[in-house]
Amino acid sequence: MVLQAVSSVLSLLILIAAGFYITGMSWFREAGPDIFSKYSVKIAIPCYMVYNVVTTCEDAGELLDLIKNLPIPFVTISLSALFGFLLARVLHVSPQRRGVFINAIAFSNTVIIGFPVITSLFGDEATPDGMIYYMANTILFWTIGTYLLRQDGAQKAKLFSLNNLKKALSPPIIGFLIGVVLVVTGISLPDFIFSPISMVKATTTPIAMMFIGSIIRKTDFKKVQFTKDLLIILLVRFVLSPIFMAAVCMMLPVDTMMKQVFFILATMPAMTQLGIMSRESGSDYEFASVLVAVTSTISMVALPVYSFVMIQFHLFG
């Protein structure tokens, strides 16, 4: 099992290296990383969601068994946000980046990085549990997370707004809901539709990993300043959060697969959307962009360590 996990991570690193390499090619141009990102989020991952809901849940009963665990990630992510809030106050983090600070601690990149990673480590059977974590992560980010970012920019902020709720209905969530409708109604898609969905779904991991390679290639790490705020976030994100999540998962009355998936997703880097929403909200966009790049890079080094410790020491049974 350990060798399998190491092999899976090495495969991901090769894909990241491929993305790193082609980003330096003249034909790739500036739009390349953006195309990778948009294709992953708007096309590949929605197909991935539809495929896995339909193939995993045979009926509404199995679907209900899946969704009933939704409160677990809601609680753990909310506790992480609360911890980030208290930490920001104690450390006197600048009001212009306090929301970015809390978001970076609480919310994980479950889509572009998280799903490819858990699929590589555990196979497609891990996807349903990943969907549950993703739903909680997305809903909380587009409510609490964006509210905090707008406070950074001194904008009039509402905790719940129609615009944010619309954004929470992202393409991956819509893909999940389509899968839910198909399962509940018992509708089977004809092969000429389901087959292309399956083929596009298979591109999720390589494209997402090459996107991460693009981010790393385009980041000028010579200009990255490891300030107190950045170092604290890295400490929490890659040391304290995994310890907290491991402790919580050990106590959860759920199966081993769900514990492993929740643990790995909680250790993913900061959300890519954090940089986008920071700019839109008038928050500290440069700090947010550095966070996304640095946490994405470090997570590729930390992931093999987490996987090895989790499997070698049988953390979750």
FENZIJO-V277466 format. One record per pair of residues at least 12 apart in sequence whose C-alpha atoms are under 6 Angstrom apart, sorted by the first residue. I is the first residue (numbers start at 1). J is the second residue. Records with the same first field share a line. If there is no record, write none. Layout:
I=J  J
This chain:
5=121
8=120  121
15=209  210
16=209  210  213
17=213
19=210  213  214
20=213  214  217
23=214
33=211  214
36=211
42=171
44=200  201  204
45=172
46=171  172  175
47=197  201
48=201
49=175  176
50=175  176  179
53=179
54=179
59=183
60=184
70=132
73=133  136
74=136
77=106
80=106
81=102  106
84=102  105
85=102
95=152
96=152  283
97=152  284
99=148  149  152
103=145
104=270
105=237
108=268  269  270  271
109=268  269  270  271
110=134
112=208
114=265
116=205
129=258
139=168
142=164  168
143=159  160
147=159
149=281  283
150=281
152=283
153=281  282  283
242=267
245=263
250=316
256=316
269=295  296
270=292
275=288  289
